[in-house]
Amino acid sequence: MPGTSDTFYAFSGTSISNANVAFTGYGAGGQHGVYTVFGDALSVLVDLNTSIPGGAGDFTGFVWPAISNQDVAFVGLGTGGQSGVYASVGGVLGVVADENTPIPGGSGNFVTLGFSQPAMSDAGVAFYGSGSGQYGIYSSVGGLHPVADTDTQVPGEDGTFFDFAFTTSMFDEDVAFMAWTEPFDATKDIYVSLDGELIRVIGEGDILDGLTVANVLIAREALDGDQLAFNVRFSDDSHAIYLATIPEPASLALLGLAALALRRTKGRYMR
């Protein structure tokens, strides 16, 4: 492990951008950090010896790094319940949002451990964040603001969003996410904020190629320009990967139904 006599024994949270890689690494001797590979150079970005920007003491843990070119965002943890989304941009480490950050468009601050899985582009960072009774997908582009939160009206409906899945995907200033409009026993849908407009792509209960959609899922790398790749589980337990062109959700090109039409359980393969 860079800067130590320790060696890696486990890895998680790998992200890639233009052949640059960021990942979380764990050492046999207890070291833990976010590491980067730029070209052939393996380096430590942050580890347990790194001071928390805007906080107290050093980091105690890291999860879910995301990379865009050579900029990296991640969720960092500290003593006393400290947590937040942090980013190294141009080699400068700073806070995107932490428990001292007021929730934009809401009241109070983000709560401790209320952050998950940032996504990153050259334009900024997007992430799931929560506060006292409020949840949302937030973006740092042009200043921290909600892409959608529990006060945001659902496109084409009268009500507001109920809650959001942790995973977001980001391309330039656009963000894709999954959300519920009612409590969790209701349907989960995929939305994209494209040029500031919220667009519903697809959701549970929709009919696709004559089959009923039972579950949908995106990954952090799902959005690329005006195209969105997503996983589908149908009510007959078959699976597929689709590609949607946004903002034309009627244009859905099948990528891999034959290879993925296997009977698998919802709990193991879809979240």
C-alpha positions as CSV (number, residue, x, y, z in Angstrom):
1,M,0.0,0.0,0.0
2,P,1.5,3.4,-1.0
3,G,3.2,5.1,1.9
4,T,3.2,2.1,4.1
5,S,4.9,-1.3,4.6
6,D,1.4,-2.9,4.5
7,T,0.0,-4.9,1.6
8,F,-3.6,-4.9,0.3
9,Y,-5.8,-7.8,1.2
10,A,-9.2,-6.6,0.1
11,F,-10.8,-4.1,-2.3
12,S,-14.2,-2.5,-3.0
13,G,-15.9,0.3,-4.8
14,T,-13.9,0.5,-8.1
15,S,-14.6,3.3,-10.5
16,I,-13.0,4.2,-13.8
17,S,-12.7,7.3,-16.1
18,N,-10.5,7.6,-19.1
19,A,-8.3,4.8,-18.0
20,N,-7.9,6.4,-14.5
21,V,-9.1,4.2,-11.6
22,A,-10.2,4.9,-8.0
23,F,-11.0,2.2,-5.4
24,T,-11.3,1.5,-1.7
25,G,-8.4,-0.6,-0.4
26,Y,-7.9,-2.4,2.9
27,G,-4.6,-3.5,4.4
28,A,-3.7,-6.6,6.3
29,G,-2.3,-4.3,9.0
30,G,-5.4,-2.2,9.4
31,Q,-4.8,0.6,6.9
32,H,-7.8,1.7,4.9
33,G,-8.1,4.3,2.2
34,V,-9.1,5.5,-1.3
35,Y,-6.4,4.9,-3.9
36,T,-6.0,6.0,-7.5
37,V,-4.2,4.6,-10.5
38,F,-3.3,7.4,-13.0
39,G,-1.3,5.8,-15.9
40,D,0.9,3.3,-14.1
41,A,1.1,5.3,-10.8
42,L,-0.6,3.8,-7.8
43,S,-1.2,6.5,-5.2
44,V,-3.1,7.1,-1.9
45,L,-5.8,9.8,-2.2
46,V,-6.9,9.6,1.4
47,D,-6.4,7.2,4.2
48,L,-6.6,6.9,8.0
49,N,-3.8,9.5,8.3
50,T,-5.7,12.2,6.3
51,S,-7.4,15.1,8.2
52,I,-11.1,15.5,7.5
53,P,-11.6,18.8,5.7
54,G,-14.0,21.0,7.7
55,G,-14.1,18.4,10.5
56,A,-12.1,17.1,13.5
57,G,-9.3,14.6,13.4
58,D,-8.6,12.1,10.7
59,F,-10.8,9.9,8.6
60,T,-11.8,6.5,10.1
61,G,-13.4,5.0,7.0
62,F,-14.3,5.4,3.3
63,V,-16.9,4.0,0.9
64,W,-18.1,4.3,-2.7
65,P,-15.4,6.4,-4.5
66,A,-16.3,7.8,-7.9
67,I,-13.9,9.2,-10.4
68,S,-14.1,11.7,-13.3
69,N,-10.8,12.0,-15.1
70,Q,-8.5,12.6,-12.2
71,D,-11.0,14.1,-9.8
72,V,-12.5,11.7,-7.1
73,A,-15.5,11.9,-4.8
74,F,-16.3,9.5,-1.9
75,V,-18.2,9.1,1.3
76,G,-15.9,9.6,4.3
77,L,-16.4,8.8,8.0
78,G,-14.8,10.2,11.2
79,T,-14.9,9.9,14.9
80,G,-18.0,11.2,16.8
81,G,-20.4,10.3,14.0
82,Q,-18.7,12.5,11.4
83,S,-19.7,11.7,7.8
84,G,-20.0,13.4,4.5
85,V,-19.4,13.5,0.8
86,Y,-15.9,14.7,0.0
87,A,-14.2,15.4,-3.3
88,S,-10.6,15.9,-4.5
89,V,-10.9,18.3,-7.5
90,G,-7.7,19.5,-9.1
91,G,-5.8,17.8,-6.3
92,V,-7.6,19.9,-3.6
93,L,-9.6,17.9,-1.0
94,G,-12.8,19.6,0.1
95,V,-16.3,19.1,1.5
96,V,-19.3,18.6,-0.9
97,A,-21.7,18.1,2.0
98,D,-21.5,16.9,5.6
99,E,-23.5,16.9,8.8
100,N,-22.7,20.7,9.1
101,T,-24.2,21.5,5.7
102,P,-27.8,22.9,5.5
103,I,-30.1,20.8,3.4
104,P,-30.8,22.9,0.3
105,G,-34.5,23.6,-0.1
106,G,-35.1,22.1,3.4
107,S,-34.7,22.8,7.1
108,G,-31.8,21.8,9.3
109,N,-28.6,20.0,8.2
110,F,-27.9,16.7,6.6
111,V,-27.8,13.9,9.2
112,T,-24.9,11.8,10.3
113,L,-24.5,8.7,8.1
114,G,-27.1,10.2,5.8
115,F,-25.1,10.0,2.6
116,S,-24.6,7.3,0.0
117,Q,-22.9,6.4,-3.3
118,P,-21.8,9.7,-4.9
119,A,-21.6,9.9,-8.7
120,M,-19.2,12.3,-10.4
121,S,-18.7,14.0,-13.7
122,D,-16.5,16.9,-14.9
123,A,-19.3,19.2,-13.9
124,G,-19.7,18.1,-10.3
125,V,-21.0,15.5,-7.8
126,A,-24.4,14.0,-7.3
127,F,-25.4,11.9,-4.3
128,Y,-28.3,10.6,-2.1
129,G,-28.6,12.7,1.1
130,S,-31.0,12.7,4.0
131,G,-32.0,15.0,6.9
132,S,-34.7,15.2,9.5
133,G,-37.7,13.8,7.6
134,Q,-36.3,14.8,4.2
135,Y,-34.6,12.7,1.6
136,G,-33.3,13.6,-1.8
137,I,-30.8,13.4,-4.7
138,Y,-28.5,16.4,-4.6
139,S,-26.1,17.9,-7.1
140,S,-23.1,20.3,-6.5
141,V,-23.3,21.7,-10.1
142,G,-23.8,25.5,-9.9
143,G,-24.0,25.3,-6.1
144,L,-25.5,22.5,-3.9
145,H,-29.2,22.0,-4.8
146,P,-31.8,19.2,-5.0
147,V,-32.2,17.3,-8.2
148,A,-35.3,15.9,-6.6
149,D,-36.4,15.6,-3.0
150,T,-39.5,14.8,-0.9
151,D,-40.9,18.2,-1.8
152,T,-40.5,17.7,-5.5
153,Q,-43.6,17.0,-7.5
154,V,-43.5,13.7,-9.4
155,P,-43.6,14.3,-13.2
156,G,-47.2,13.7,-14.5
157,E,-48.6,13.2,-11.0
158,D,-50.1,15.4,-8.3
159,G,-48.0,14.1,-5.4
160,T,-44.3,14.4,-4.4
161,F,-41.6,11.8,-4.1
162,F,-41.6,9.6,-1.1
163,D,-38.0,8.4,-1.0
164,F,-35.0,7.5,-3.2
165,A,-32.7,4.6,-3.8
166,F,-29.1,5.2,-2.9
167,T,-27.6,4.8,-6.4
168,T,-27.3,7.7,-8.7
169,S,-25.6,8.1,-12.1
170,M,-24.2,11.4,-13.5
171,F,-23.2,12.6,-17.0
172,D,-22.2,16.2,-17.3
173,E,-24.9,18.1,-15.4
174,D,-27.6,15.4,-15.9
175,V,-28.5,12.8,-13.2
176,A,-30.4,9.5,-13.2
177,F,-31.9,8.0,-10.1
178,M,-34.5,5.6,-8.8
179,A,-37.4,6.7,-6.6
180,W,-40.6,5.7,-4.9
181,T,-43.7,7.9,-5.0
182,E,-45.4,6.1,-2.2
183,P,-44.2,3.8,0.7
184,F,-41.8,1.1,-0.3
185,D,-44.5,-1.5,-1.1
186,A,-45.4,0.7,-4.0
187,T,-43.6,0.8,-7.3
188,K,-40.0,2.0,-7.9
189,D,-39.4,4.1,-11.0
190,I,-36.3,5.4,-12.9
191,Y,-36.1,9.1,-13.6
192,V,-33.5,11.3,-15.4
193,S,-33.0,15.0,-14.8
194,L,-32.0,16.1,-18.3
195,D,-31.2,19.8,-18.8
196,G,-33.1,20.4,-15.5
197,E,-36.2,18.6,-16.6
198,L,-37.4,15.5,-14.7
199,I,-38.3,12.6,-17.0
200,R,-39.8,9.3,-16.0
201,V,-38.1,6.5,-18.0
202,I,-39.7,3.3,-16.8
203,G,-40.9,1.7,-13.6
204,E,-42.4,-1.4,-11.9
205,G,-45.7,-2.4,-13.3
206,D,-45.0,-1.1,-16.8
207,I,-45.4,-3.4,-19.8
208,L,-42.2,-3.9,-21.8
209,D,-42.0,-6.3,-24.8
210,G,-45.3,-7.8,-23.6
211,L,-44.0,-8.6,-20.1
212,T,-44.7,-6.9,-16.8
213,V,-41.8,-5.1,-15.2
214,A,-41.3,-6.3,-11.6
215,N,-38.1,-4.5,-10.7
216,V,-35.7,-2.0,-12.2
217,L,-32.2,-1.1,-11.3
218,I,-29.5,1.3,-12.5
219,A,-25.8,1.3,-11.7
220,R,-23.6,4.4,-11.1
221,E,-22.3,4.2,-14.7
222,A,-25.8,3.9,-16.2
223,L,-26.1,7.4,-17.8
224,D,-24.0,8.3,-20.9
225,G,-25.2,11.4,-22.8
226,D,-28.8,10.9,-23.7
227,Q,-28.7,7.1,-23.2
228,L,-29.5,5.1,-20.1
229,A,-28.7,1.4,-19.5
230,F,-30.8,-0.4,-16.9
231,N,-31.6,-3.8,-15.5
232,V,-35.1,-5.3,-15.6
233,R,-36.6,-8.2,-13.8
234,F,-40.0,-9.3,-15.2
235,S,-42.9,-10.8,-13.3
236,D,-42.0,-14.2,-14.8
237,D,-38.6,-13.9,-13.1
238,S,-36.7,-13.4,-16.4
239,H,-34.0,-10.7,-16.5
240,A,-32.8,-8.3,-19.2
241,I,-30.7,-5.3,-19.9
242,Y,-32.2,-2.4,-21.9
243,L,-31.0,0.8,-23.4
244,A,-33.3,3.9,-23.4
245,T,-32.7,7.0,-25.4
246,I,-33.8,10.0,-23.3
247,P,-36.1,11.9,-23.6
248,E,-37.8,9.3,-25.8
249,P,-38.6,6.5,-23.3
250,A,-40.7,4.8,-26.0
251,S,-37.4,4.1,-27.8
252,L,-36.1,1.1,-25.9
253,A,-33.5,-1.1,-27.6
254,L,-33.0,-4.6,-26.2
255,L,-29.4,-5.4,-25.4
256,G,-29.3,-8.9,-23.8
257,L,-32.6,-10.7,-23.1
258,A,-31.4,-14.0,-24.5
259,A,-28.3,-14.1,-22.3
260,L,-30.0,-12.8,-19.2
261,A,-33.4,-14.5,-19.3
262,L,-32.6,-16.8,-16.4
263,R,-34.8,-17.6,-13.4
264,R,-33.2,-15.8,-10.5
265,T,-34.5,-14.6,-7.2
266,K,-35.4,-10.9,-6.7
267,G,-33.5,-10.6,-3.4
268,R,-30.2,-11.9,-4.6
269,Y,-29.9,-10.0,-7.9
270,M,-32.0,-6.9,-7.7
271,R,-32.2,-4.2,-5.1
